[in-house]
């Protein structure tokens, strides 16, 4: 199993929260973000970027958090 990481960043490029890190078996996985930062504080509505890294490759997409 490859090393994986799923992290949320604000538009300033600051890490908000790491949702998953480590090894996962092949297959489908589902992870939900509850709109909190690494300290458990609720973040504001707005645009965020998530980055999924796996096996030396990464994908980055924008998302909108609406409360």
Buried (B, 14 or more C-beta within 10 A) or exposed (E): EEEBBBBBBBEEEEEBBEBEEEEBEEEEEEEEBEBEBEEEEEBEEEEBBBBBBBEEEEEEEEEEBEE
